[in-house]
Amino acid sequence: MIHFIALSKGELGKEIEVYLKNYGLNIKLDGRPLQFVQSIDNRIFRPMQSKDVPWYVVSKADYGVVGEDLVTAYTLEKNNDIKILDRLDFGKGDLVIFSKKPMYQIKKRGNPKLAVPSYYSSFVKRGSVGKYMNEEFPGFDIDTDLFEVSGSTEGFVADGTADLGFDFTTYFRKNTGDFNQTTIEKNGLKIAEKIMPTEAVVISKNSEDFTIKKFEEMLNGPWNLDWKKMKGNIPVILQDYDTNDALMMKYVNQISLEEISNRRSIAFDYLGVYGSESFAVEVKELFYDCDGDAILCKLSPYKGGCTYKSKFKSIITQVNDVDWQEYLFEKYRVKLIPTIVQNEFTKDVLMMAYVDKDALEMTLKNRYATFWSRSKNRLWKKGEESGNVLNTKQILYDKEDKTLLYMVKPVGVTCHTGNSSCFYREIELK
């Protein structure tokens, strides 16, 4: 099945690129021609002007990413239902009415000229802007006093062509500093009324066939993802084949991963333990997870009479423990820590995710495994929708490699595919 996704260019473009990279998708929006289409497997991404995204979702696409303001404008104009599946916590701003002169002076003059981008005109004709204008200026006439423009409206208000303007701004959300001034401030304009807040949203047709879960699964790609397409530094969880103890986590590139698969062994010198190829150990089984993000390597860490044991020796018991805060976050200024999740009874590795300091503190407080979702860009309690939570019984960490290990008692299956573990796809050893 082919999936079509409409993506907003313009101001949201760069942030949408970052959002998609969390799914391993390198989609370029900024600086590309409007008709440029990028295909990855069964997914077709089409960048376009923001105002066209809602129309394209209703008529052709399965999903879209655009500002909520343009979704509202479209539904006011066309009266077509568009479903907002998720708010993405970026692209935040407000739709505002602004002026150059004080409002009392404008009211003395009678009916003002209102400059509005053409794609926002439905806010005046059928929405809250029209209501505001009729309340403040009872004689306001849409046919004669509405001034539709093709771009931003600040300049028309600044040069006196219009008395009032209606547009998007980050005025209320900007950081301090002159370099962050909005065009409203730079033109000496003042906010008269805040109409609505807005941010980037995921949208679809108003049908039960479209959900945020299906959207995220689609972005993650087909479940039969070829492990040879994995790129970058790939996390590898090393697990004792005989005892099922989680030993450590290391990172390999695609070439090293293929070598491990072909040679059915991994050298201890690579692990930084012994420094000799003679201590290479046999790889028994190799798996990759449902999202193609991590590898599980089961091996026998015994060679030449040497035994390598788990590096997860430090235990975290309290939120205010200084030790874990210093070693995991403060000393090296690390924001996200890779975290292995293991069934405390069977010792099966269930999944791998990332936590920040807040996620770890929340897990310590309520004992439900909580992570930082790179796709949602927020804290995420595992099972918050499905109910398949992970009751955390013990938290350990490896000081040297800055990795966490959650020992959990799972409620239900862990993987969204219905498998008990996310590492259910095996890599054939040569």
VMD Tcl script that draws the C-alpha trace (Angstrom):
set ca {
  {0.00 0.00 0.00}
  {1.31 3.45 -0.99}
  {1.05 6.26 1.57}
  {0.98 9.94 0.55}
  {2.10 12.57 3.06}
  {1.73 16.31 2.45}
  {4.34 18.46 4.19}
  {4.34 22.19 4.82}
  {7.24 24.20 3.44}
  {8.07 27.74 4.59}
  {8.61 28.52 8.26}
  {7.72 24.99 9.39}
  {9.97 23.26 6.85}
  {13.16 23.02 8.91}
  {11.33 21.84 12.02}
  {9.44 19.18 10.06}
  {12.77 17.95 8.68}
  {14.06 17.51 12.24}
  {10.82 15.78 13.26}
  {11.10 13.26 10.41}
  {14.77 12.55 11.17}
  {13.59 11.07 14.47}
  {12.09 8.32 12.31}
  {15.28 7.95 10.26}
  {13.75 9.85 7.32}
  {16.01 12.36 5.57}
  {13.42 14.51 3.83}
  {14.48 17.91 2.46}
  {11.84 20.65 2.39}
  {13.68 23.94 2.52}
  {14.90 25.28 -0.81}
  {13.28 22.55 -2.89}
  {10.83 23.28 -5.74}
  {7.19 23.00 -4.70}
  {6.50 19.99 -6.89}
  {9.50 18.01 -5.66}
  {8.39 14.54 -4.47}
  {10.53 12.18 -2.40}
  {9.75 8.47 -2.17}
  {11.05 6.09 0.51}
  {9.84 2.50 0.23}
  {6.03 2.74 0.14}
  {5.89 6.35 1.40}
  {5.65 9.39 -0.86}
  {6.40 12.77 0.72}
  {5.26 15.90 -1.10}
  {6.36 19.36 0.09}
  {3.98 22.19 -0.75}
  {2.83 25.61 0.32}
  {1.30 25.50 3.78}
  {-2.11 26.73 2.62}
  {-2.40 23.78 0.21}
  {-1.73 20.99 2.72}
  {-5.30 20.69 4.12}
  {-6.80 20.65 0.61}
  {-4.31 17.98 -0.50}
  {-5.10 15.78 2.52}
  {-8.83 15.97 1.84}
  {-8.46 15.27 -1.88}
  {-5.41 13.01 -2.26}
  {-3.02 12.46 0.65}
  {-3.37 10.14 3.64}
  {-1.70 12.47 6.13}
  {-0.30 15.98 6.40}
  {1.88 18.08 8.68}
  {0.94 21.78 8.80}
  {0.09 24.61 11.18}
  {-3.22 24.33 13.03}
  {-4.09 27.87 11.90}
  {-4.28 26.77 8.26}
  {-6.37 23.75 9.18}
  {-8.85 26.06 10.90}
  {-8.85 28.44 7.92}
  {-9.58 25.60 5.52}
  {-12.42 24.11 7.57}
  {-14.03 27.56 7.89}
  {-13.84 28.05 4.15}
  {-14.72 24.59 2.82}
  {-16.70 23.17 5.76}
  {-14.85 19.87 5.25}
  {-13.89 17.78 8.22}
  {-10.19 17.32 8.82}
  {-9.05 15.30 11.79}
  {-6.16 16.53 13.93}
  {-4.32 13.41 15.07}
  {-1.56 14.97 17.16}
  {0.02 18.28 18.17}
  {3.76 18.26 17.65}
  {4.96 20.93 20.08}
  {6.85 22.99 17.51}
  {5.95 25.77 15.09}
  {4.20 27.55 17.92}
  {2.79 31.04 17.52}
  {-0.42 33.05 17.57}
  {-2.83 34.64 15.13}
  {-3.22 38.27 16.15}
  {-4.77 41.56 15.10}
  {-2.30 44.44 15.24}
  {-2.11 48.14 14.42}
  {0.33 51.04 14.23}
  {-1.90 53.68 15.80}
  {-3.72 53.33 19.14}
  {-7.13 51.69 18.83}
  {-8.98 54.75 20.16}
  {-7.62 56.81 17.25}
  {-8.66 54.17 14.73}
  {-12.18 54.04 16.19}
  {-12.53 57.82 15.89}
  {-11.90 57.59 12.16}
  {-14.76 55.17 11.58}
  {-14.50 51.85 9.79}
  {-10.87 50.70 9.42}
  {-9.20 48.91 6.54}
  {-8.21 45.39 7.60}
  {-5.30 43.69 5.78}
  {-5.50 39.89 5.81}
  {-3.53 37.21 3.90}
  {-5.88 35.63 1.39}
  {-5.44 32.19 3.00}
  {-6.75 33.62 6.29}
  {-9.75 35.44 4.83}
  {-12.19 32.81 6.13}
  {-11.35 33.95 9.68}
  {-12.93 37.29 8.76}
  {-15.81 36.01 6.65}
  {-16.88 33.13 8.89}
  {-14.72 33.10 11.98}
  {-13.58 34.88 15.12}
  {-11.90 37.81 13.36}
  {-15.14 38.80 11.72}
  {-16.89 38.59 15.09}
  {-14.22 40.77 16.68}
  {-14.43 43.39 13.94}
  {-18.23 43.56 14.13}
  {-18.09 44.02 17.91}
  {-15.38 46.70 17.86}
  {-16.45 48.38 14.62}
  {-20.24 47.89 14.10}
  {-20.09 49.46 10.64}
  {-17.31 47.20 9.37}
  {-18.15 45.98 5.84}
  {-16.35 42.91 4.49}
  {-16.94 43.92 0.87}
  {-15.35 47.36 1.21}
  {-13.13 47.27 4.31}
  {-11.44 43.88 3.92}
  {-8.07 44.13 2.16}
  {-6.80 40.69 1.06}
  {-3.09 40.40 0.29}
  {-0.94 37.62 -1.14}
  {1.74 37.70 1.56}
  {2.32 39.03 5.05}
  {0.39 42.08 6.19}
  {2.83 43.96 8.46}
  {4.13 46.18 5.69}
  {0.66 47.30 4.63}
  {-0.13 48.40 8.18}
  {3.29 50.00 8.70}
  {2.97 52.22 5.58}
  {-0.64 53.21 6.34}
  {-2.29 51.31 3.47}
  {-4.34 49.46 6.11}
  {-5.32 50.43 9.65}
  {-5.29 46.91 11.06}
  {-3.57 43.67 10.13}
  {-4.28 40.04 10.90}
  {-1.48 37.49 10.68}
  {0.68 34.87 12.37}
  {3.38 35.90 14.84}
  {5.73 34.41 17.41}
  {5.53 37.68 19.37}
  {4.34 36.08 22.61}
  {6.71 33.10 22.45}
  {10.00 34.59 21.32}
  {13.18 34.47 23.38}
  {14.71 37.66 24.67}
  {17.22 39.39 22.45}
  {16.99 41.85 19.57}
  {17.92 39.19 17.01}
  {14.65 37.44 17.82}
  {12.44 40.46 17.17}
  {9.35 39.72 15.14}
  {8.41 41.79 12.09}
  {5.54 43.22 14.12}
  {8.03 44.71 16.58}
  {10.48 45.79 13.88}
  {7.75 47.77 12.15}
  {6.71 49.49 15.36}
  {3.30 47.76 15.45}
  {1.26 46.84 18.52}
  {-0.90 43.80 19.29}
  {-4.59 44.72 19.56}
  {-6.08 41.23 20.07}
  {-4.88 37.63 20.27}
  {-7.23 35.47 18.19}
  {-5.88 31.92 18.60}
  {-2.69 29.99 19.44}
  {-1.35 27.60 16.84}
  {1.33 24.94 16.38}
  {2.29 22.18 13.98}
  {-0.20 19.31 13.81}
  {-0.58 15.96 12.08}
  {-3.83 15.79 10.13}
  {-5.78 13.22 8.14}
  {-9.18 12.69 6.58}
  {-11.94 12.42 9.17}
  {-12.12 8.63 9.11}
  {-11.52 5.84 11.61}
  {-9.05 4.41 9.10}
  {-6.53 7.07 10.10}
  {-4.97 7.23 13.57}
  {-1.79 8.67 15.06}
  {-0.60 5.13 15.81}
  {-0.95 4.15 12.14}
  {0.78 7.38 11.11}
  {3.77 6.68 13.36}
  {3.92 3.04 12.22}
  {3.90 4.25 8.62}
  {6.78 6.67 9.32}
  {8.72 3.89 11.01}
  {8.48 1.95 7.78}
  {7.39 -1.58 6.94}
  {7.90 -4.14 9.69}
  {9.96 -6.29 7.33}
  {12.61 -3.58 7.16}
  {15.89 -4.88 5.77}
  {18.51 -4.69 8.55}
  {21.15 -3.95 5.91}
  {19.53 -0.53 5.47}
  {20.34 0.48 9.03}
  {22.65 3.49 9.04}
  {24.85 5.54 11.34}
  {26.00 4.42 14.77}
  {23.80 1.43 15.50}
  {23.25 0.56 19.18}
  {24.11 -3.08 19.91}
  {22.91 -4.70 23.14}
  {25.26 -7.51 24.16}
  {23.55 -10.31 26.09}
  {24.97 -13.49 27.62}
  {23.47 -16.37 25.63}
  {23.58 -18.79 28.57}
  {22.54 -16.62 31.53}
  {20.56 -13.96 29.60}
  {22.38 -11.25 31.58}
  {22.62 -7.90 29.78}
  {26.38 -7.27 29.53}
  {26.73 -3.83 27.98}
  {25.78 -1.65 25.02}
  {28.17 -0.70 22.23}
  {27.81 0.95 18.81}
  {28.74 -0.36 15.38}
  {28.36 0.87 11.83}
  {26.78 -1.11 9.00}
  {30.11 -2.56 7.85}
  {30.97 -3.85 11.34}
  {27.48 -5.29 11.71}
  {27.83 -7.26 8.47}
  {31.24 -8.52 9.62}
  {29.71 -9.78 12.86}
  {26.98 -11.53 10.87}
  {29.45 -13.09 8.41}
  {32.10 -14.15 10.94}
  {29.63 -15.19 13.66}
  {31.96 -13.64 16.22}
  {32.83 -10.38 17.88}
  {36.31 -9.49 19.12}
  {36.77 -8.53 22.75}
  {39.36 -5.95 21.70}
  {36.53 -4.15 19.92}
  {34.66 -4.11 23.22}
  {37.63 -2.47 24.87}
  {38.13 -5.36 27.28}
  {41.22 -7.41 26.46}
  {42.85 -5.88 23.38}
  {43.50 -9.11 21.51}
  {41.80 -10.81 18.56}
  {42.46 -14.11 20.30}
  {39.64 -13.32 22.65}
  {37.00 -13.16 19.94}
  {33.79 -14.76 21.17}
  {31.08 -16.62 19.32}
  {27.87 -14.83 18.40}
  {24.98 -17.21 18.94}
  {22.00 -15.13 17.76}
  {21.46 -11.70 16.25}
  {18.17 -9.75 16.21}
  {17.00 -6.27 15.23}
  {14.04 -4.38 16.63}
  {10.71 -3.47 15.04}
  {11.78 0.08 14.16}
  {15.22 -0.81 12.84}
  {16.85 1.26 15.59}
  {18.88 -1.28 17.56}
  {20.54 -4.72 17.48}
  {20.41 -7.49 20.09}
  {23.52 -9.69 20.03}
  {23.47 -12.90 22.07}
  {26.98 -14.27 22.66}
  {29.06 -16.54 24.89}
  {31.53 -14.26 26.69}
  {33.93 -17.08 27.58}
  {37.33 -17.50 25.95}
  {40.70 -18.68 27.18}
  {39.41 -19.15 30.70}
  {38.18 -15.55 30.89}
  {34.62 -14.60 31.71}
  {33.17 -11.16 31.06}
  {30.32 -10.15 33.34}
  {27.66 -7.49 33.18}
  {28.80 -3.87 33.47}
  {25.47 -2.89 34.98}
  {26.56 -2.85 38.61}
  {25.39 0.48 40.01}
  {21.82 0.58 41.33}
  {19.58 3.66 41.38}
  {17.04 3.64 44.19}
  {16.11 7.27 44.91}
  {15.40 10.41 42.93}
  {17.83 12.47 44.98}
  {20.79 10.12 44.61}
  {23.67 12.41 43.67}
  {25.70 9.60 42.11}
  {23.50 8.84 39.10}
  {22.75 12.50 38.43}
  {26.45 13.29 38.29}
  {27.64 10.34 36.23}
  {24.74 10.11 33.80}
  {23.80 13.71 33.11}
  {25.85 16.42 34.77}
  {29.47 15.31 34.41}
  {29.32 14.77 30.64}
  {26.36 17.07 29.93}
  {24.42 14.22 28.36}
  {20.71 14.85 27.67}
  {19.48 11.43 26.49}
  {20.66 8.09 27.89}
  {20.13 4.83 25.95}
  {18.12 2.43 28.08}
  {17.81 -1.34 27.81}
  {14.53 -2.81 29.07}
  {14.68 -6.39 30.32}
  {12.05 -8.74 31.76}
  {13.12 -9.33 35.37}
  {11.81 -12.91 35.39}
  {12.72 -14.31 31.93}
  {15.55 -11.79 31.33}
  {14.34 -11.35 27.75}
  {15.38 -8.00 26.31}
  {12.10 -6.31 25.50}
  {13.08 -2.99 23.92}
  {15.58 -0.16 23.80}
  {14.62 3.50 24.26}
  {16.03 6.77 25.58}
  {15.47 8.66 28.81}
  {16.27 12.17 29.94}
  {16.62 13.27 33.54}
  {12.88 13.99 33.91}
  {11.91 10.59 32.50}
  {14.23 8.81 34.91}
  {12.93 10.79 37.87}
  {9.33 10.00 36.87}
  {10.16 6.29 36.60}
  {11.73 6.35 40.06}
  {8.70 8.08 41.54}
  {5.81 6.06 40.08}
  {7.73 2.90 38.99}
  {6.18 2.92 35.50}
  {8.86 2.89 32.79}
  {8.90 6.36 31.24}
  {11.06 7.52 28.35}
  {11.74 10.54 26.16}
  {9.98 9.98 22.84}
  {12.09 11.38 20.01}
  {9.16 11.08 17.63}
  {6.62 12.81 19.89}
  {9.28 15.13 21.34}
  {7.90 14.67 24.85}
  {7.91 12.38 27.88}
  {6.26 9.07 27.09}
  {4.99 6.52 29.59}
  {5.16 3.10 27.94}
  {1.61 1.76 27.62}
  {-0.09 5.12 28.16}
  {-2.54 4.28 25.36}
  {-2.48 0.47 25.13}
  {-2.33 -0.19 28.87}
  {0.71 -2.45 28.34}
  {2.80 -0.71 30.96}
  {6.19 -1.77 32.28}
  {6.35 -1.98 36.08}
  {9.95 -1.10 36.89}
  {11.45 -3.27 39.62}
  {15.09 -2.23 39.48}
  {17.21 0.37 37.67}
  {20.93 -0.18 37.08}
  {23.47 1.74 35.10}
  {26.86 1.35 33.47}
  {29.03 4.33 34.49}
  {31.64 3.77 31.78}
  {29.32 3.60 28.77}
  {26.55 5.76 30.29}
  {23.77 3.23 29.69}
  {20.73 2.38 31.81}
  {19.10 -0.99 32.40}
  {15.44 -1.22 33.49}
  {14.43 -4.54 35.01}
  {10.66 -4.67 34.59}
  {7.53 -6.74 35.02}
  {5.57 -6.19 31.78}
  {1.79 -5.99 31.63}
  {0.77 -7.53 28.30}
  {2.98 -7.50 25.21}
  {5.68 -4.85 24.87}
  {5.90 -4.33 21.10}
  {3.22 -2.46 19.16}
  {3.34 -5.29 16.59}
  {1.82 -7.66 19.14}
  {5.10 -9.44 19.93}
  {6.30 -9.86 23.49}
  {9.62 -8.25 22.56}
  {10.55 -5.62 19.99}
  {13.56 -7.81 19.05}
  {11.62 -10.49 17.20}
  {13.31 -10.28 13.79}
  {16.40 -12.49 13.50}
  {19.44 -11.76 11.37}
  {20.73 -14.87 9.65}
  {24.30 -15.73 10.63}
  {26.58 -16.93 7.83}
}
mol new
graphics top color blue
foreach p $ca { graphics top sphere $p radius 0.5 }
foreach p [lrange $ca 0 end-1] q [lrange $ca 1 end] { graphics top cylinder $p $q radius 0.2 }
display resetview
